[in-house]
Amino acid sequence: MAGEDGKDKVAPRTTEGQRKLDRRDVLMGLSTVPALGLFGYAWRKQNQVKQAAARAAVAPREAAAAGDVREVNVALLGAGAQGQVLTEAMQRIPGLRFRAVCDIWTEYNQRRVVNTLKRYGHEVNGYVDYREMLDKEPAIEAVVIATPDFWHAEHAIACMKAGKHVYCEKEMSNTLEGARNMVLAARETGKLLQIGHQRRSNPRYIHCHDKLLKEANLLGRIVTVNGQWNRAVAADLGAPDRYAIPQATLTQFGFKDMHQFRNWRWYKGLGGGPIVDLGSHQIDIYSWFLGSNPTHVTASGGLLYHDPKTHEWYDTVMVIYDYMTPAGPAKAYYQTQTTNGSQGYFETFMGDQGTLLISESELNNPGSIYRDPNAPAWDAWIQKGYIGAPVIPEAKDEEEGASGAIADVRESAAPDRHKVPVALTDPYHQPHLQNFFDAVRGKARLNCPAEVGYESAVAVLKVNEAIESNTRLAFRPEDFKVGGEA
Amino acid sequence: MSQPDEESGLRIEGRRARDARRHSHEAMHTVFEVYALHPDARYAAQAAEAALALTQRLERDLSRFIANSDISRINRLEAGEATRVSLETLECLVIARHMFEVTDGAFDISIGTGLSSIELDEDALVVRATQPGVRLDLGGIGKGYAVDLMADVLEEWGLRVALVHGGFSSVLALDGPVDGEGWPLTLSDPAAPARVLARLSACQTSIGASGLVKGDHIVDPRTGEPVRGRRAAWVAAPRPATRGQAAADGAPRLAVTAVTDALTTACMVMSVDEITALCARSPGLEAWVLEDHGQDGAGEAGLRHFGGMHSDGPVALQTGDA
């Protein structure tokens, strides 16, 4: 840091006597400070410290683990918001070597992800056309696909036919035909196809399914399910003017204009609207936890709020599914709306002995289980560590107790709340990606293979159909199969 | 929830500033806002949304309250263990460590649990612990860092007339709403918000604020003792013009609001001599401290000013009428 050297640089003052914090004057002072002033110095110093310190003092956990696994060459196809989240999560998975990034938005998302990956030490090439990438990068063994839904089938099938394993974001496809062809391609090629319903690999969801529901049966018979994903109003996605994609490229890749490119989720033929983007994750869990696919769907929805010129899908959807579970009939409600974010997202499974409230979030509703007062004690499960000890509720108001009543007859007695003692400690998508790469190395089975993703797509895509036809629609068990199963 | 960071004692005022469109989002236990003036309101809203979306992403990396954040993973490291972090987490930690050194430990994200036992490997983007038990809390720097990144997004979109802040405790003014004038800001007594202590006109300037309301306390990480005699502190510094370019070239970026955010916390605990010395060796840096000579924040409070580019002694601030 330099000493005082700005003595002659007195800032002008306004007549009102206000201070002017004028950038130029101050910068003249700052620019004379070696190494970019206050912060640039930090970076330089860090580098010195780092060089001095023996870098190999303690090997990072990841690097150490990486020595035990075979390196897998990876490409990212689709470098938008979701592709970036997956890329970030993959940096924590040992033994991955990124080779290529493919995205049509070269000046923005592609460049950003390529730069990030280079910063993480990967030598990657950028591509606009996935076919060119597949031609020129024979070393790629696995492709992670996060393109818009209407591209999934073509991309996933082409990659598998080129001999690559595929991790494909949900929704598997915007059409059942596309999803079916993906399943068939996976079977034909013998390649792995994992669908991005990442809760299937989340340790908390696995714990709830395997231990709390299946083994301990803590909820008893589940009769109703409730869930939601509510989002506050947000502006349409835009793009910095200077980075607009040329119209010819947009047209070539199926987009009417830049606005549609950025907001494809709202357009028919491209995406499926919030029920597919958001609902798909949670409706997938309904079927998983209930152990069966739905028999019927009733739904109401509409474009109640957003501008129909730029929004084709429903901004508000309410759905009721009927299930015939191994334990008996059940009904499940789900809603998604994009005009008010009240209570965010969660799923609630309600049985005759307890209630499970769960969400993927580590911040809101990460996992609570409530024992019905009439259910058998859960002490043994607490001792086994399956659930936490009851959370002591805060003392009730004096006034409330002063009424003299033992219990208010209008309300059921309050159940005990226990925490689900399993948290996700890695970034959100990491375990599902890890499961995929473990499978690529022959060390695991996929948690959400193509067939499971297909079942979920059947249940979810039917909602838009039910809204359109305004009737209760039935599923046949064979609807959930693509045919030709072994 | 109650109005967060009500005690920051930093406000925006004036008619022209109110003409700016405001966009807000809640994250990191505060409300982030973007004020922007742009002929195309829809475009500006989309830019603001893109900037605000960053706060959520950063919270996911930086919050110690989220079990799977980078910081939570660092806080769980045993001796000899390491974890990979995002570019942003690493950059924020680098700045935090530097602020620790610059303030002689008065700003300490480890709150005395041992920042020196954390090693940062910038090439591998790995954080390594040499001792167990370190507990990092980026509460005093993360908001400012988010504000810096948000401003980069706005500039990328071509929005230059804008002000970004997190709970008004981390403020970054870009170009002002009227040519040649900055954004009109006030510094006021957090214990008596109507009492305006100073008015500033800020452009391409970052200002951090830290203050106490009655009953709060702040602990000096160097002694573990609560600090007495300070009611609020503000720190201002110019935003370097080279930030965007530096980032594009892969050179270190200058996250000035992260710096003022950290220094404002430090100024609540540093001695007058220390603050004077810090400002003297950091041209462009400016600080204000509201001293509290009474009991429970009720007594006399005097504003002290440090640094800045003015070499002719304390500047005649326009003081409030309260």
Interface residues (C-beta under 8 A of the other chain):
Chain A: M1 A2 G3 E4 D5 G6 K7 D8 K9 V10 A11 R13 T14 E16 G17 Q18 R19 K20 L21 D22 R23 D25 V26 L27 G29 L30 T32 V33 L36 G37 L38 F39 G40 Y41 A42 W43 R44 K45 Q46 N47 K50 A53 R55 A57 V58 A59 P60 R61 E62 A63 E88 Q91 R92 N115 T116 R119 Y120 G121 A234 A235 D236 L237 G238 A239 P240 D241 R242 E362 L363 P366 A423 L424 T425 D426 P427 Y428
Chain B: R42 Y43 A45 Q46 A47 A48 E49 A50 R60 F65 I66 A67 N68 S72 R73 R76 G80 E81 A82 T83 R84 S86 L87 V94 I95 R97 H98 E101 V102 E119 L120 D121 E122 D123 A124 L125 V126 R128 T130 E156 W157 G158 G182 A198 R199 L200 S201 A202 C203 Q204 T205 A236 A237 P238 R239 P240 A241 T242 A246 G250 P252 R253 L254 A255 V256 V259 A280 R281 S282 P283 G284 L285 E286 G308 M309 H310 S311 D312 V315 A316 L317 Q318
